[in-house]
């Protein structure tokens, strides 16, 4: 209180205050009670309100990172997307039907996948505008998200940290008029539905969604460009290297033992490498101990 310029009010309770001190104390007490700026009651209320605001901010930040809350938001989004399809605001197409529409009716296809998937395989003549893309920023928040993503399974699946493309709608509007028949596709069909919702809200009324995404396409359904089949464009990480993804298992069942042999050799090589590193670490530790004693 003294730091705020308000004398200690405990002096009011002193049994024998000096006359000058008493007058000052009475003046200060009266001033505090009458002045809205220095009212003890209002000061306490404002301090309490400040603490409540800080608490609400902390709770809000915690809610933003809460996985349960994120799952609820995703469930709500799925209901909205299902309503778009049910009400006919967005029309569903199989990958084969999308291929026919592109070849026979010259309908454009909008690829909304992130760059990590698009660079592996894309539909010939398609337009690529990602709704989410790989986050290449290096600020503290992004680095924290990347570490969390890696520890939560990114090392296994190879899925990178993504961020929303704030320029998505603007870029689409620059490329396509709102009365055009537009086919929207992603890898598995989820992000393309999110894109369709945004496009519909922006005024696009002739939208077609590729069910199951490009991952559901056979090689003869769509004219592909890129180094790998559409089914393999969304996999990565250690699981892809070892051939333990669902897509690779299906391919192995079709290709036979030659396909399995490649990934079996990789697994054996990984064990040999891990064993060599372990032995090397032991030898290094032993060598360092010898240096310390000599």
Secondary structure per residue as TSV (DSSP state, phi and psi in degrees):
chain	resnum	aa	ss	phi	psi
A	1	X	-	360.0	-38.6
A	2	X	G	-66.3	-32.1
A	3	X	G	-66.1	-26.6
A	4	X	G	-84.6	-1.5
A	5	X	T	90.8	12.4
A	6	X	-	-109.7	120.9
A	7	X	-	-62.0	157.4
A	8	X	-	-65.7	121.2
A	9	X	G	-77.0	-7.9
A	10	X	G	-66.0	-20.9
A	11	X	G	-64.9	-18.4
A	12	X	G	-66.8	-27.6
A	13	X	G	-90.1	2.3
A	14	X	-	-65.7	134.9
A	15	X	T	-67.0	-34.4
A	16	X	T	-130.1	70.7
A	17	X	-	-72.4	150.6
A	18	X	-	-70.4	151.5
A	19	X	H	-56.9	-44.8
A	20	X	H	-67.8	-41.6
A	21	X	H	-63.4	-40.4
A	22	X	H	-63.2	-42.6
A	23	X	H	-64.0	-41.1
A	24	X	H	-64.3	-39.8
A	25	X	H	-65.5	-42.2
A	26	X	H	-64.9	-41.8
A	27	X	H	-62.0	-43.0
A	28	X	H	-65.4	-42.5
A	29	X	H	-62.1	-45.2
A	30	X	H	-63.4	-41.7
A	31	X	H	-63.7	-40.7
A	32	X	H	-66.5	-38.5
A	33	X	H	-72.3	-32.8
A	34	X	H	-91.9	-27.0
A	35	X	-	-85.8	122.2
A	36	X	T	-64.8	-26.0
A	37	X	T	-74.7	-27.6
A	38	X	S	-118.8	17.8
A	39	X	-	-63.9	124.5
A	40	X	H	-58.2	-38.4
A	41	X	H	-62.8	-47.9
A	42	X	H	-68.2	-33.4
A	43	X	H	-63.5	-43.0
A	44	X	H	-64.7	-41.1
A	45	X	H	-64.2	-43.6
A	46	X	H	-66.4	-35.7
A	47	X	H	-65.6	-42.5
A	48	X	H	-64.3	-42.1
A	49	X	H	-63.5	-39.0
A	50	X	H	-61.5	-42.6
A	51	X	H	-63.8	-39.8
A	52	X	H	-63.7	-40.5
A	53	X	H	-63.9	-43.6
A	54	X	H	-62.6	-37.2
A	55	X	H	-65.1	-41.6
A	56	X	H	-64.3	-37.9
A	57	X	H	-64.1	-43.6
A	58	X	H	-64.3	-41.0
A	59	X	H	-64.6	-40.2
A	60	X	H	-63.7	-42.6
A	61	X	H	-64.9	-38.0
A	62	X	H	-66.2	-38.8
A	63	X	H	-64.0	-36.4
A	64	X	H	-63.2	-29.8
A	65	X	T	-98.0	4.5
A	66	X	-	-78.1	118.5
A	67	X	H	-60.0	-36.9
A	68	X	H	-63.0	-40.6
A	69	X	H	-66.3	-40.1
A	70	X	H	-62.9	-38.9
A	71	X	H	-65.0	-39.0
A	72	X	H	-64.2	-42.4
A	73	X	H	-63.0	-39.5
A	74	X	H	-65.8	-39.4
A	75	X	H	-62.6	-40.7
A	76	X	H	-63.7	-41.6
A	77	X	H	-63.4	-41.9
A	78	X	H	-60.1	-39.4
A	79	X	H	-63.8	-40.5
A	80	X	H	-64.2	-41.9
A	81	X	H	-67.9	-39.7
A	82	X	H	-62.9	-36.3
A	83	X	H	-65.2	-36.9
A	84	X	H	-59.5	-41.9
A	85	X	H	-73.0	-42.4
A	86	X	H	-64.9	-37.2
A	87	X	T	-86.3	1.3
A	88	X	T	76.4	14.1
A	89	X	S	-75.3	-26.9
A	90	X	E	-128.8	133.5
A	91	X	E	-101.1	133.4
A	92	X	E	-87.3	141.2
A	93	X	E	-132.1	141.6
A	94	X	-	-75.2	162.0
A	95	X	H	-56.6	-36.2
A	96	X	H	-68.4	-42.3
A	97	X	H	-63.1	-38.0
A	98	X	H	-62.9	-39.5
A	99	X	H	-62.7	-42.1
A	100	X	H	-62.7	-43.1
A	101	X	H	-63.6	-35.6
A	102	X	H	-71.1	-45.0
A	103	X	H	-75.0	-43.3
A	104	X	H	-89.8	-35.2
A	105	X	H	-108.9	-0.9
A	106	X	-	57.2	36.1
A	107	X	-	-76.0	138.9
A	108	X	E	-76.7	149.2
A	109	X	E	-115.8	127.5
A	110	X	E	-100.4	116.7
A	111	X	E	-95.1	115.1
A	112	X	-	-105.6	14.5
A	113	X	-	-71.9	158.1
A	114	X	-	-69.0	163.1
A	115	X	H	-61.1	-32.7
A	116	X	H	-60.3	-32.2
A	117	X	H	-89.5	-38.8
A	118	X	H	-64.4	-36.0
A	119	X	T	-69.1	-18.5
A	120	X	T	-83.6	-36.4
A	121	X	-	-163.7	138.6
A	122	X	E	-148.9	157.7
A	123	X	E	-77.7	131.9
A	124	X	T	-60.6	129.3
A	125	X	T	83.2	1.1
A	126	X	-	-77.3	161.7
A	127	X	E	-106.1	129.2
A	128	X	E	-105.6	115.0
A	129	X	-	-138.5	101.4
A	130	X	-	-70.8	140.3
A	131	X	S	-85.8	-30.8
A	132	X	E	-128.9	139.6
A	133	X	E	-136.1	167.2
A	134	X	E	-60.5	129.0
A	135	X	-	-84.8	107.0
A	136	X	-	-99.3	11.5
A	137	X	-	-73.4	158.3
A	138	X	-	-126.4	29.6
A	139	X	S	-77.4	169.9
A	140	X	H	-60.2	-42.4
A	141	X	H	-65.3	-42.0
A	142	X	H	-67.0	-41.5
A	143	X	H	-62.7	-39.5
A	144	X	H	-62.7	-42.7
A	145	X	H	-64.9	-38.9
A	146	X	H	-65.3	-41.7
A	147	X	H	-64.0	-43.9
A	148	X	H	-62.0	-44.6
A	149	X	H	-60.9	-41.9
A	150	X	I	-65.2	-44.3
A	151	X	I	-70.4	-28.3
A	152	X	I	-87.2	11.8
A	153	X	I	126.3	-2.0
A	154	X	I	-62.9	-32.2
A	155	X	H	-63.3	-31.7
A	156	X	H	-84.4	-46.9
A	157	X	H	-87.6	-22.7
A	158	X	-	77.5	10.0
A	159	X	-	-74.3	121.2
A	160	X	-	-79.4	169.3
A	161	X	-	-76.3	125.7
A	162	X	E	-111.6	155.9
A	163	X	E	-136.6	152.4
A	164	X	E	-68.1	136.4
A	165	X	-	-85.7	101.6
A	166	X	T	-66.9	-15.3
A	167	X	T	-94.9	6.8
A	168	X	H	-56.9	-56.4
A	169	X	H	-61.6	-42.8
A	170	X	H	-61.5	-42.5
A	171	X	H	-68.0	-37.8
A	172	X	H	-66.3	-44.1
A	173	X	H	-64.1	-31.9
A	174	X	H	-70.0	-29.5
A	175	X	H	-93.0	-36.9
A	176	X	S	-126.0	133.0
A	177	X	-	-71.1	158.8
A	178	X	T	-77.7	-9.4
A	179	X	T	-99.3	9.0
A	180	X	S	-84.2	151.8
A	181	X	-	-80.0	112.2
A	182	X	E	-119.7	123.5
A	183	X	E	-92.9	129.9
A	184	X	E	-118.0	131.2
A	185	X	E	-140.4	150.7
A	186	X	-	-136.7	-160.9
A	187	X	S	-77.9	-45.7
A	188	X	S	-118.8	-5.4
A	189	X	S	103.7	-7.5
A	190	X	H	-84.8	-49.8
A	191	X	H	-67.0	-31.4
A	192	X	H	-67.9	-31.3
A	193	X	H	-67.8	-39.9
A	194	X	H	-62.1	-38.5
A	195	X	H	-66.6	-40.1
A	196	X	H	-62.3	-38.5
A	197	X	H	-62.2	-45.0
A	198	X	H	-65.8	-40.5
A	199	X	H	-67.5	-39.4
A	200	X	H	-64.2	-43.6
A	201	X	H	-64.5	-24.4
A	202	X	T	-86.3	-4.7
A	203	X	T	115.9	0.1
A	204	X	-	-78.8	128.8
A	205	X	-	-119.1	-2.2
A	206	X	-	-124.0	70.0
A	207	X	E	-105.5	140.0
A	208	X	E	-128.5	128.8
A	209	X	E	-109.0	131.2
A	210	X	E	-82.1	110.7
A	211	X	T	-67.3	130.5
A	212	X	T	78.3	-5.4
A	213	X	-	71.4	-175.4
A	214	X	G	-68.1	-20.1
A	215	X	G	-64.6	-25.7
A	216	X	G	-84.7	-2.8
A	217	X	-	-83.5	139.3
A	218	X	-	-84.8	163.0
A	219	X	T	-62.8	-28.5
A	220	X	T	-85.4	-7.4
A	221	X	T	-74.0	-43.1
A	222	X	S	-131.4	146.1
A	223	X	-	-77.9	113.4
A	224	X	E	-100.2	145.9
A	225	X	E	-126.9	148.9
A	226	X	S	121.7	167.2
A	227	X	S	-78.9	-20.5
A	228	X	S	-129.0	159.1
A	229	X	-	-61.7	158.0
A	230	X	G	-55.6	-37.5
A	231	X	G	-62.8	-26.3
A	232	X	G	-99.4	1.1
A	233	X	T	-71.8	-21.6
A	234	X	T	-100.6	4.4
A	235	X	-	-103.8	165.0
A	236	X	-	177.8	-168.5
A	237	X	H	70.7	-162.4
A	238	X	H	-65.9	-34.2
A	239	X	H	-62.4	-38.6
A	240	X	H	-69.3	-41.8
A	241	X	H	-59.7	-38.4
A	242	X	H	-89.5	-5.2
A	243	X	T	73.9	28.9
A	244	X	-	-102.8	17.4
A	245	X	S	-87.0	159.1
A	246	X	H	-61.0	-40.0
A	247	X	H	-62.0	-40.7
A	248	X	H	-72.3	-32.2
A	249	X	H	-65.0	-41.5
A	250	X	H	-63.1	-43.2
A	251	X	H	-64.1	-38.0
A	252	X	H	-64.8	-36.4
A	253	X	H	-64.8	-30.5
A	254	X	H	-83.8	-40.7
A	255	X	H	-78.9	-31.2
A	256	X	-	99.0	-164.2
A	257	X	H	-69.2	-25.7
A	258	X	H	-61.6	-39.7
A	259	X	H	-66.3	-42.5
A	260	X	H	-66.6	-32.0
A	261	X	H	-61.3	-38.0
A	262	X	H	-60.6	-46.4
A	263	X	H	-77.2	-27.8
A	264	X	H	-65.5	-40.6
A	265	X	H	-63.9	-38.0
A	266	X	H	-64.4	-40.4
A	267	X	H	-65.4	-43.3
A	268	X	H	-62.6	-43.3
A	269	X	H	-61.3	-36.7
A	270	X	H	-65.6	-41.0
A	271	X	H	-65.1	-41.1
A	272	X	H	-63.1	-42.8
A	273	X	H	-63.5	-44.2
A	274	X	H	-62.6	-40.7
A	275	X	H	-64.7	-41.7
A	276	X	H	-63.6	-40.6
A	277	X	H	-65.4	-38.8
A	278	X	H	-65.0	-45.7
A	279	X	H	-64.4	-41.1
A	280	X	H	-61.9	-40.1
A	281	X	H	-64.2	-40.7
A	282	X	H	-62.9	-45.4
A	283	X	H	-64.1	-40.0
A	284	X	H	-63.4	-43.1
A	285	X	H	-63.0	-40.5
A	286	X	H	-64.6	-41.2
A	287	X	H	-64.3	-40.8
A	288	X	H	-65.2	-36.5
A	289	X	H	-64.6	-41.6
A	290	X	H	-62.7	-39.3
A	291	X	H	-64.0	-37.2
A	292	X	H	-66.6	-39.9
A	293	X	H	-78.8	-19.8
A	294	X	-	-104.0	360.0
